Amino acid sequence: MDWLIEVLRVETHVEAMWVLFGFAAQAMFMGRFLVQWIASERAKASIIPIAFWYFSLVGGIMLLSYAIHRQDPVFILGQALGLLIYTRNLWFIHRKKP
């Protein structure tokens, strides 16, 4: 595990775990684009599937957690505002259903 500390350029195992969590969060957040791309290719039109908003929400929560841990105010503000948008869009989608 010491090699991981060196590769990630952190000082502790806890920080290494946080960086790995940050990478996982970024992968989740980026997954939303893959979901949207696949859905659009299948539909032969630009669409945004519900899964896009769930990936956005989960990835956003994870990234916000990472940003808070890192105490990065720019990152915190960006993710917090995004979470409002993702939540609102999911609320619209689920309110519309019978």
Beta strands, then each sheet from edge to edge (+ up, - down):
end
